[in-house]
Amino acid sequence: MRQHATRFTTAALIAAAAALSMASSASASSYYWVGDVNLEWTTPGALNLPGNTNWATAFDGVTDPGVLPVGADDVFFHATGAGNLNGITVSAESALNSLTFLSTASPVTISNNSTATGQRLNIGSGGVLVDSAGHTVGMLRLTGTQTWTLNHDFTIGRIQQSGTRTLNKEGVGTLTVTTQLGVGTLNVNTGMVDLQAGGTTTAAIGGTGTLTNTSANNVIIQDQGSSSTTRTYSATLTQNLNVERGRGNFAQDTGKTILAADNTYTGTTTVNIGTLLVNGTHTGGGNYSVLGKTGTATNNHSGADGILGGIGTITLATSKTVTVTGFDFSTLASFATFPSATPISYGRIAPGDGGIGALTITAASLTLGNLSRFDVEVDSGSSADLLALTGDLIINAGSGLNVIDLGAGFGGSTYTILTYTGTRSGEFSSVSGLGSGYSVVYNDAAKSIQLVIPEPVSLALLGVGGLLMLSRRRRQA
């Protein structure tokens, strides 16, 4: 038989509730779901007054604590003889420190997929442990940075946050998010996270696990505010990847997202703001678009470039392309509202990762469009960044070549910066940073673009030729 709290007068109930609240803040308690009253998490009510609840103080399910879990308390689904496990509702704002699913008679379903205040489960830094199969929660709101260890698959509708929180995913089980993911940072350290949520948004994604996106929408990787942090991630997606850094108040975000392992997602890849480095491989992907952020001309968005680089290999599906282009915010009427904003956001392709490096791309074509920039670094020897393209190269008006001296000056007579296997059309409209005496050579016979300076012997021969011509003219005179 369950041992329930004694009934009190109203005054006594209020006094007891106050005392219990103070005690709860001092030390955490364990709460085990019994479900002997109904399906309501918050029975006997939002005031948390002592009474007959669905909870017990221990695994045996015998003693009813008479009050509900609060923010410092740990909640368990493991009590002996527990019932009402399917369809648990939350009708009042509730809090807990941790949530643990151990063995139960049947899978637990908590049906609170509402974002409305008063129906949320707020979970603290204790996080989630799933050690049995089939459990589903409608929504959890993170009030602290935490780790979820899933030894079995676990499904949740919404993950929200209070402030900016980090969620670390551990364990072999798959975390499936069906409606919304909103956290500061998601680290998939082991196992997999399956995003079925439309318009899924996270501030930063890290770890070495697997991220899948089975919705028809983008996975958006973004930072709230200026960041120089480098995030390294192995993403395995089935739809689209959108890297959109710096949706906060900033002038220029220098953060990087690195895909370091082998990726096979088939959707599109879009880089709006910030840097995406492909240092592993990406095979079978859809179109790549590298853009200066388009949209409203605000000081939050203009002046920040989209950059694709790395030292890996990108092999797109048949007929898929890479397009690099920028955006001029001054063309928008709203730009006048932000006179201090930088008008141009360039789309850039920049092989390498912090030094000389090669990026290999196989695509139907690579188009360097208006306000695009091809950034290449050179050293004092004969080394330079290289973009190795299998496919056609299209260089449109408004594109530019930006040569970056690593500090020791130009030393090689020839730098090969781009190779292609198909046809080439067009030339760069502008070139900056070129060493003295160097020129850009479009060598279609060798299917390459090079930075070239005449050899000293060539200069000498030109000098001798000039003297011979002068001598001949004198004799003729």
C-alpha positions as CSV (number, residue, x, y, z in Angstrom):
1,M,0.0,0.0,0.0
2,R,1.2,3.5,-0.9
3,Q,2.1,5.7,2.1
4,H,0.7,9.2,1.3
5,A,1.3,12.5,3.0
6,T,-1.1,13.5,5.7
7,R,-3.8,16.0,4.8
8,F,-3.5,19.5,6.4
9,T,-5.5,22.7,6.8
10,T,-4.9,25.3,4.1
11,A,-2.6,27.4,6.3
12,A,-0.6,24.3,7.3
13,L,-0.3,23.2,3.7
14,I,1.1,26.6,2.7
15,A,3.6,26.6,5.6
16,A,4.7,23.1,4.8
17,A,5.1,23.9,1.1
18,A,7.4,26.8,2.0
19,A,9.5,24.7,4.3
20,L,9.8,21.9,1.7
21,S,10.8,24.5,-1.0
22,M,13.6,25.7,1.3
23,A,14.7,22.2,2.0
24,S,14.7,21.3,-1.7
25,S,17.0,24.2,-2.5
26,A,19.4,23.0,0.1
27,S,19.7,19.4,-1.1
28,A,18.5,17.3,-4.1
29,S,16.0,14.5,-3.8
30,S,15.2,11.5,-6.0
31,Y,11.7,11.2,-7.4
32,Y,10.4,7.9,-8.9
33,W,7.3,8.0,-11.2
34,V,4.6,5.6,-9.8
35,G,1.5,7.0,-11.7
36,D,-1.0,5.6,-9.2
37,V,-3.2,8.8,-9.4
38,N,-3.4,9.8,-13.0
39,L,-1.3,10.8,-16.1
40,E,-0.5,14.3,-14.7
41,W,3.1,15.1,-13.9
42,T,2.0,18.1,-11.7
43,T,-0.7,16.4,-9.6
44,P,-1.8,17.6,-7.1
45,G,-1.4,21.1,-8.7
46,A,0.8,23.9,-9.8
47,L,1.3,25.2,-6.2
48,N,3.2,22.1,-5.2
49,L,1.3,21.8,-2.0
50,P,1.6,18.5,0.0
51,G,-0.8,15.9,-1.2
52,N,-1.3,12.7,-3.1
53,T,1.1,12.8,-6.1
54,N,2.2,10.3,-8.8
55,W,5.7,10.2,-7.3
56,A,7.6,8.1,-4.8
57,T,10.8,8.8,-2.9
58,A,12.5,5.4,-3.8
59,F,12.6,2.6,-6.3
60,D,10.2,0.5,-4.3
61,G,7.4,3.0,-5.1
62,V,6.1,2.9,-1.5
63,T,6.4,6.4,0.0
64,D,4.7,9.4,-1.6
65,P,6.8,12.6,-1.0
66,G,3.6,14.6,-1.0
67,V,5.2,17.3,-3.2
68,L,6.5,17.5,-6.8
69,P,10.0,17.5,-8.1
70,V,11.8,20.9,-8.3
71,G,14.9,22.1,-10.1
72,A,17.4,20.4,-7.9
73,D,15.7,17.0,-8.0
74,D,16.5,13.9,-10.0
75,V,13.7,12.1,-11.7
76,F,13.6,8.4,-12.4
77,F,11.3,6.1,-14.4
78,H,12.1,2.8,-12.7
79,A,9.7,2.4,-9.8
80,T,8.3,-1.0,-8.9
81,G,4.8,-1.5,-10.3
82,A,4.7,1.9,-12.0
83,G,1.7,2.6,-14.3
84,N,0.2,5.3,-16.5
85,L,3.5,5.5,-18.5
86,N,2.0,6.3,-21.8
87,G,0.7,9.9,-22.3
88,I,2.0,11.7,-19.2
89,T,1.0,15.3,-19.4
90,V,2.5,18.5,-18.0
91,S,0.0,21.2,-17.2
92,A,2.2,23.5,-15.0
93,E,5.7,24.8,-15.4
94,S,8.0,22.2,-14.0
95,A,11.7,21.7,-13.3
96,L,14.1,18.9,-12.6
97,N,17.9,18.4,-12.5
98,S,18.1,15.1,-14.4
99,L,15.9,12.6,-16.1
100,T,16.7,8.9,-16.1
101,F,14.9,6.1,-17.9
102,L,15.8,2.6,-16.6
103,S,13.8,-0.5,-17.0
104,T,10.0,0.0,-17.1
105,A,7.0,-2.2,-17.8
106,S,6.4,-0.3,-21.1
107,P,8.0,2.7,-22.9
108,V,7.4,6.1,-21.3
109,T,5.7,8.8,-23.3
110,I,5.6,12.4,-22.0
111,S,3.2,14.4,-24.2
112,N,4.3,18.0,-23.6
113,N,5.3,19.3,-27.0
114,S,4.2,22.8,-26.2
115,T,6.5,25.8,-26.0
116,A,4.1,27.8,-23.9
117,T,5.1,28.9,-20.5
118,G,3.3,26.8,-18.0
119,Q,3.7,23.5,-19.9
120,R,7.5,23.2,-20.1
121,L,9.8,20.7,-18.5
122,N,13.0,22.7,-17.5
123,I,16.0,20.4,-17.1
124,G,19.2,21.4,-15.3
125,S,22.8,20.3,-15.6
126,G,22.1,16.7,-14.6
127,G,21.0,15.9,-18.2
128,V,19.4,12.7,-19.5
129,L,20.3,9.0,-19.1
130,V,18.4,6.5,-21.3
131,D,19.1,2.9,-20.4
132,S,16.1,1.2,-21.9
133,A,14.3,1.4,-25.2
134,G,11.3,3.2,-26.7
135,H,11.0,6.4,-24.6
136,T,9.6,9.7,-26.0
137,V,9.4,13.2,-24.5
138,G,7.6,16.1,-26.1
139,M,9.8,18.9,-25.0
140,L,12.7,19.6,-22.7
141,R,14.1,23.1,-22.0
142,L,17.7,23.3,-21.0
143,T,18.5,25.5,-18.1
144,G,22.2,24.4,-17.8
145,T,24.9,22.9,-20.0
146,Q,24.5,19.1,-19.9
147,T,25.2,15.7,-21.2
148,W,22.7,13.2,-22.6
149,T,23.9,9.6,-22.5
150,L,21.8,7.4,-24.6
151,N,22.4,3.6,-24.4
152,H,19.2,3.1,-26.4
153,D,17.4,5.2,-29.0
154,F,15.5,8.2,-27.6
155,T,12.9,10.5,-29.3
156,I,12.1,14.1,-28.4
157,G,9.9,16.7,-30.1
158,R,11.5,19.9,-29.1
159,I,14.8,20.9,-27.4
160,Q,14.9,24.5,-26.3
161,Q,17.2,26.5,-24.0
162,S,17.1,29.2,-21.4
163,G,20.1,31.4,-22.2
164,T,22.8,29.7,-24.3
165,R,23.4,26.1,-23.4
166,T,25.7,23.3,-24.6
167,L,24.2,19.8,-25.2
168,N,26.7,17.0,-25.3
169,K,25.4,13.7,-26.8
170,E,27.0,10.5,-25.7
171,G,26.2,6.8,-26.1
172,V,25.4,4.5,-29.0
173,G,21.7,5.2,-29.1
174,T,20.2,7.6,-31.7
175,L,18.7,10.9,-30.5
176,T,15.8,11.7,-32.8
177,V,14.5,15.3,-32.8
178,T,11.2,15.6,-34.6
179,T,10.1,19.2,-34.3
180,Q,12.7,21.7,-33.1
181,L,16.3,21.9,-32.1
182,G,17.5,25.1,-30.5
183,V,20.7,25.0,-28.4
184,G,23.9,27.0,-28.1
185,T,26.2,24.2,-29.1
186,L,25.4,20.6,-30.0
187,N,28.3,18.2,-29.6
188,V,27.6,14.7,-31.0
189,N,30.5,12.9,-29.3
190,T,29.3,9.4,-29.9
191,G,26.4,7.8,-31.7
192,M,24.0,9.7,-33.9
193,V,21.6,12.6,-33.8
194,D,18.8,12.4,-36.4
195,L,17.2,15.8,-37.2
196,Q,13.7,15.4,-38.5
197,A,12.9,18.9,-37.5
198,G,12.0,21.5,-40.1
199,G,14.3,24.6,-40.1
200,T,16.6,23.1,-37.6
201,T,18.9,25.6,-36.0
202,T,21.9,25.3,-33.8
203,A,24.5,27.9,-32.9
204,A,27.4,25.5,-33.4
205,I,27.9,21.8,-34.1
206,G,30.9,19.8,-32.9
207,G,32.1,16.4,-32.0
208,T,33.1,13.3,-34.0
209,G,29.8,11.5,-34.1
210,T,27.2,11.5,-36.9
211,L,24.5,14.2,-37.6
212,T,21.8,13.2,-40.0
213,N,19.1,15.5,-41.4
214,T,16.1,13.7,-42.7
215,S,13.8,16.7,-43.0
216,A,13.4,18.5,-46.3
217,N,15.0,21.6,-44.7
218,N,18.4,22.9,-44.1
219,V,20.6,22.1,-41.1
220,I,21.8,25.6,-40.2
221,I,25.1,25.9,-38.4
222,Q,25.4,29.4,-37.0
223,D,27.0,31.5,-34.2
224,Q,25.1,34.0,-32.2
225,G,27.5,37.0,-32.1
226,S,31.1,37.4,-33.1
227,S,33.2,34.3,-32.7
228,S,36.7,33.1,-33.6
229,T,36.0,29.6,-32.5
230,T,36.8,26.7,-34.7
231,R,34.2,23.9,-34.7
232,T,35.2,20.5,-36.1
233,Y,32.5,18.1,-37.1
234,S,31.8,15.0,-39.1
235,A,28.4,15.6,-40.7
236,T,26.5,12.8,-42.4
237,L,23.4,14.4,-43.9
238,T,20.6,13.3,-46.1
239,Q,19.4,16.7,-47.1
240,N,21.0,20.1,-46.9
241,L,23.8,21.9,-45.0
242,N,23.7,25.6,-44.5
243,V,26.6,27.4,-42.8
244,E,25.4,30.8,-41.6
245,R,27.8,32.3,-39.1
246,G,27.3,35.3,-37.0
247,R,23.6,36.0,-36.7
248,G,24.3,38.3,-33.8
249,N,25.5,41.9,-33.5
250,F,28.9,41.8,-35.1
251,A,31.0,43.4,-37.8
252,Q,32.9,40.4,-39.1
253,D,32.8,36.8,-37.8
254,T,36.0,34.8,-38.1
255,G,34.6,31.5,-36.9
256,K,35.1,28.3,-38.9
257,T,33.1,25.1,-39.4
258,I,35.3,22.2,-40.3
259,L,34.1,19.0,-41.9
260,A,37.0,16.8,-40.9
261,A,35.8,13.3,-41.7
262,D,34.2,11.5,-44.7
263,N,30.7,12.9,-45.5
264,T,28.1,11.5,-47.9
265,Y,25.1,13.8,-47.6
266,T,23.3,14.2,-50.9
267,G,21.7,17.6,-50.4
268,T,22.9,21.1,-51.2
269,T,25.6,23.0,-49.3
270,T,25.3,26.7,-48.8
271,V,27.8,29.0,-47.2
272,N,26.2,32.4,-46.4
273,I,28.5,33.9,-43.8
274,G,31.7,32.6,-42.2
275,T,34.0,29.7,-43.3
276,L,33.3,26.1,-44.2
277,L,36.5,24.0,-44.5
278,V,36.2,20.6,-46.1
279,N,39.3,18.8,-44.8
280,G,37.9,15.3,-45.2
281,T,35.8,14.1,-48.2
282,H,32.3,14.9,-49.4
283,T,31.1,12.4,-51.9
284,G,27.8,12.4,-53.9
285,G,26.7,15.9,-52.8
286,G,24.3,18.3,-54.4
287,N,25.1,21.9,-55.5
288,Y,27.5,24.1,-53.5
289,S,26.7,27.8,-53.2
290,V,29.1,30.2,-51.6
291,L,27.5,33.6,-51.0
292,G,27.9,36.9,-49.4
293,K,24.8,37.0,-47.1
294,T,21.8,38.1,-49.1
295,G,18.8,39.8,-47.5
296,T,18.2,43.0,-45.5
297,A,20.9,45.6,-45.5
298,T,21.7,45.8,-41.8
299,N,25.0,46.2,-39.9
300,N,24.5,42.7,-38.7
301,H,24.7,41.1,-42.1
302,S,26.7,43.2,-44.5
303,G,30.4,43.1,-44.7
304,A,30.7,39.5,-43.7
305,D,31.9,37.1,-46.4
306,G,31.1,33.5,-47.1
307,I,34.2,31.3,-47.6
308,L,34.7,27.7,-48.8
309,G,38.2,26.2,-48.3
310,G,40.0,23.3,-46.9
311,I,42.5,20.6,-47.9
312,G,40.0,17.8,-48.6
313,T,38.1,16.5,-51.6
314,I,34.6,17.4,-52.8
315,T,33.1,15.1,-55.4
316,L,29.6,16.2,-56.4
317,A,26.9,14.0,-58.0
318,T,26.6,14.1,-61.7
319,S,25.6,17.5,-63.2
320,K,25.9,19.2,-59.8
321,T,27.8,22.5,-59.7
322,V,29.8,24.9,-57.5
323,T,28.8,28.6,-57.6
324,V,30.6,31.4,-55.9
325,T,29.1,34.9,-55.8
326,G,28.8,37.9,-53.6
327,F,26.1,40.5,-52.7
328,D,26.0,44.3,-52.8
329,F,23.8,45.6,-50.0
330,S,24.0,49.2,-51.4
331,T,21.6,48.1,-54.1
332,L,18.9,47.7,-51.5
333,A,16.7,50.7,-50.6
334,S,17.1,49.8,-46.9
335,F,20.8,50.2,-47.0
336,A,20.5,53.9,-46.4
337,T,19.2,53.1,-42.9
338,F,22.6,51.8,-42.0
339,P,25.2,54.3,-43.2
340,S,28.0,52.6,-41.3
341,A,27.4,49.2,-42.8
342,T,29.9,47.7,-45.3
343,P,28.2,47.4,-48.6
344,I,29.9,44.4,-50.1
345,S,29.8,40.8,-48.8
346,Y,32.0,38.6,-51.0
347,G,31.7,34.9,-51.8
348,R,35.2,33.4,-51.6
349,I,36.9,30.2,-52.4
350,A,40.2,29.8,-50.6
351,P,42.1,26.5,-50.8
352,G,44.1,25.4,-47.7
353,D,43.6,25.6,-44.0
354,G,45.9,28.1,-42.3
355,G,48.7,27.7,-44.8
356,I,49.6,26.4,-48.2
357,G,47.1,23.7,-49.2
358,A,45.1,22.1,-52.0
359,L,41.4,21.7,-52.3
360,T,40.1,19.2,-54.9
361,I,36.7,19.6,-56.4
362,T,34.9,17.4,-59.0
363,A,31.8,19.1,-60.4
364,A,30.1,19.7,-63.7
365,S,31.4,23.3,-63.4
366,L,32.8,25.9,-61.0
367,T,31.5,29.4,-61.6
368,L,33.2,32.4,-60.1
369,G,30.5,35.0,-60.4
370,N,30.1,38.7,-59.7
371,L,31.7,39.8,-56.4
372,S,33.4,36.4,-56.0
373,R,37.0,36.2,-54.9
374,F,39.6,33.5,-55.4
375,D,42.1,33.7,-52.5
376,V,45.5,32.1,-52.9
377,E,48.5,32.1,-50.7
378,V,52.1,32.0,-52.0
379,D,55.4,31.5,-50.2
380,S,59.0,32.6,-51.0
381,G,59.7,29.2,-52.7
382,S,57.5,28.0,-55.5
383,S,54.5,26.8,-53.4
384,A,51.0,28.2,-53.6
385,D,47.5,27.2,-52.7
386,L,46.0,25.0,-55.5
387,L,42.4,24.5,-56.5
388,A,42.3,21.3,-58.5
389,L,39.1,21.2,-60.5
390,T,37.7,18.2,-62.4
391,G,35.2,20.0,-64.6
392,D,34.6,23.2,-66.5
393,L,35.8,26.6,-65.2
394,I,33.6,29.7,-65.7
395,I,35.0,33.1,-64.7
396,N,32.4,35.8,-65.0
397,A,32.7,39.6,-64.9
398,G,33.0,41.1,-61.5
399,S,35.2,38.2,-60.2
400,G,38.6,38.8,-58.7
401,L,41.9,37.1,-57.9
402,N,43.4,37.9,-54.5
403,V,47.0,36.8,-54.0
404,I,48.3,36.7,-50.4
405,D,52.0,36.8,-49.7
406,L,52.7,34.7,-46.6
407,G,55.4,37.2,-45.6
408,A,58.7,36.3,-47.2
409,G,58.0,37.7,-50.6
410,F,57.6,36.0,-54.0
411,G,60.4,33.7,-54.8
412,G,59.3,31.2,-57.4
413,S,59.3,32.0,-61.1
414,T,55.9,30.2,-61.6
415,Y,53.1,29.4,-59.2
416,T,50.3,27.1,-60.4
417,I,47.1,28.2,-58.5
418,L,44.3,26.4,-60.4
419,T,44.0,23.4,-62.7
420,Y,40.9,22.2,-64.6
421,T,40.1,19.3,-66.9
422,G,37.2,20.8,-68.9
423,T,36.9,24.1,-70.7
424,R,37.6,27.6,-69.4
425,S,35.7,30.7,-70.2
426,G,36.4,34.3,-69.0
427,E,39.2,36.0,-67.0
428,F,39.3,37.7,-63.6
429,S,38.1,41.3,-63.7
430,S,40.5,42.3,-61.0
431,V,43.8,41.1,-59.5
432,S,45.2,42.2,-56.2
433,G,48.4,41.3,-54.3
434,L,50.4,40.2,-57.3
435,G,54.1,40.3,-56.9
436,S,56.2,42.9,-58.8
437,G,56.8,41.7,-62.4
438,Y,54.3,38.9,-62.2
439,S,51.4,38.4,-64.5
440,V,48.4,36.0,-64.6
441,V,48.7,33.4,-67.4
442,Y,45.6,31.5,-68.6
443,N,47.3,28.4,-70.0
444,D,44.5,26.5,-71.7
445,A,47.0,24.1,-73.3
446,A,48.1,23.0,-69.9
447,K,44.5,23.6,-68.5
448,S,45.9,25.8,-65.7
449,I,46.1,29.3,-64.3
450,Q,49.5,30.4,-63.2
451,L,51.3,33.4,-61.7
452,V,54.4,33.9,-63.9
453,I,57.5,36.2,-64.0
454,P,59.9,36.0,-66.9
455,E,63.1,34.0,-66.2
456,P,66.3,36.0,-65.8
457,V,67.7,34.5,-69.0
458,S,64.6,35.7,-70.8
459,L,65.1,39.2,-69.5
460,A,68.7,39.0,-70.7
461,L,67.7,37.9,-74.2
462,L,65.2,40.7,-74.4
463,G,68.0,43.1,-73.5
464,V,70.4,41.7,-76.1
465,G,67.6,41.8,-78.7
466,G,67.1,45.5,-77.9
467,L,70.8,46.3,-78.3
468,L,70.9,44.4,-81.7
469,M,67.9,46.4,-82.9
470,L,69.5,49.6,-81.8
471,S,72.8,48.7,-83.5
472,R,71.0,47.8,-86.7
473,R,69.2,51.1,-86.7
474,R,72.5,53.0,-86.2
475,R,74.1,51.2,-89.2
476,Q,71.1,51.9,-91.4
477,A,71.4,55.6,-90.4
